[in-house]
Amino acid sequence: MCLTCQDSLRIIAAFSGLRPQRKSPLANIQSAKKRARQAVKRRAHNVMLRSQVRTAIRKVMKAIEAGNKDAAKAEFAAVVPQIDRMATKGILRKNRAAHYKSQINARLRAMA
């Protein structure tokens, strides 16, 4: 089964929460059409990465709420580099990343 570029973009858009792209894009120049296609793919990828970080943060919070300090520390140690990586790539703003880390760390310290 071979998908055309337009079909694959429609599939990516469907799973990334984007509205389906119009049949005829607003751009008339070929390079602008290509940049529009790339923007859709890039946004879908960024949405996925941001979601992964939020899921990892949720795991730490669940471990904290359950009172399992060892599991929470292990999850926190795993999520900090992930948050930093997303801040470096520009998926998260650096202040937001610092906020996430400090809030989780404060809750971990409060467990003791």
C-alpha positions as CSV (number, residue, x, y, z in Angstrom):
1,M,0.0,0.0,0.0
2,C,1.6,3.2,-1.1
3,L,0.5,6.6,0.3
4,T,0.9,9.8,-1.5
5,C,2.5,12.7,0.4
6,Q,-0.9,14.4,0.7
7,D,-2.5,11.2,2.3
8,S,0.4,10.8,4.7
9,L,0.1,14.4,5.8
10,R,-3.7,13.9,6.4
11,I,-2.9,10.9,8.5
12,I,-0.3,12.7,10.6
13,A,-2.7,15.6,11.0
14,A,-5.5,13.3,12.2
15,F,-3.3,11.8,15.0
16,S,-1.7,15.1,16.0
17,G,-5.0,17.0,16.7
18,L,-4.6,19.3,13.8
19,R,-7.3,20.2,11.4
20,P,-7.0,18.4,8.0
21,Q,-5.1,20.4,5.5
22,R,-7.1,21.9,2.6
23,K,-6.7,20.3,-0.9
24,S,-5.2,23.4,-2.3
25,P,-2.9,25.2,0.2
26,L,-2.8,29.0,0.3
27,A,0.7,29.0,-1.0
28,N,1.3,29.2,-4.7
29,I,5.1,28.9,-4.9
30,Q,6.5,25.4,-4.7
31,S,9.0,26.2,-1.9
32,A,6.2,27.7,0.2
33,K,4.1,24.6,-0.3
34,K,7.0,22.5,0.8
35,R,7.6,24.6,3.9
36,A,3.9,24.3,4.8
37,R,4.1,20.5,4.6
38,Q,7.3,20.5,6.7
39,A,5.6,22.7,9.3
40,V,2.7,20.2,9.7
41,K,5.2,17.3,10.2
42,R,7.4,19.3,12.6
43,R,4.4,20.4,14.7
44,A,3.1,16.8,14.9
45,H,6.5,15.7,16.1
46,N,6.8,18.5,18.6
47,V,3.3,17.7,20.0
48,M,4.3,14.1,20.5
49,L,7.5,15.1,22.3
50,R,5.7,17.5,24.6
51,S,3.2,14.8,25.4
52,Q,5.9,12.4,26.3
53,V,7.4,14.9,28.8
54,R,4.0,15.5,30.4
55,T,3.3,11.8,30.7
56,A,6.7,11.3,32.4
57,I,5.9,14.1,34.8
58,R,2.6,12.5,35.6
59,K,4.4,9.2,36.4
60,V,6.5,11.1,39.0
61,M,3.4,12.8,40.5
62,K,1.6,9.4,40.8
63,A,4.6,7.9,42.6
64,I,4.7,10.9,45.0
65,E,0.9,10.7,45.7
66,A,1.2,7.0,46.3
67,G,3.9,7.8,48.9
68,N,6.5,5.6,47.2
69,K,9.6,7.7,47.8
70,D,12.1,5.3,46.1
71,A,10.0,5.0,42.9
72,A,9.4,8.8,42.9
73,K,13.2,9.5,43.2
74,A,13.9,7.0,40.3
75,E,11.2,8.5,38.1
76,F,12.5,12.0,38.9
77,A,16.0,11.1,38.0
78,A,14.7,9.8,34.7
79,V,12.5,12.8,33.9
80,V,15.0,15.6,34.6
81,P,17.3,14.9,31.6
82,Q,14.2,14.5,29.5
83,I,12.9,17.9,30.5
84,D,16.3,19.5,30.0
85,R,16.5,17.9,26.5
86,M,13.1,19.3,25.5
87,A,14.1,22.8,26.8
88,T,17.3,22.6,24.7
89,K,15.4,21.7,21.6
90,G,12.9,24.4,22.2
91,I,9.9,22.1,22.7
92,L,9.5,23.6,26.3
93,R,10.6,27.1,27.3
94,K,13.5,27.0,29.7
95,N,11.6,28.8,32.5
96,R,8.8,26.3,32.1
97,A,11.3,23.4,32.3
98,A,12.9,25.0,35.5
99,H,9.4,25.4,37.0
100,Y,8.5,21.7,36.4
101,K,11.8,20.5,38.0
102,S,11.6,22.8,41.0
103,Q,7.9,21.9,41.7
104,I,8.5,18.2,41.5
105,N,11.7,18.5,43.6
106,A,9.8,20.5,46.2
107,R,7.2,17.8,46.5
108,L,9.8,15.1,46.7
109,R,11.5,16.9,49.6
110,A,8.2,17.4,51.3
111,M,7.7,13.6,51.4
112,A,10.4,13.2,54.0
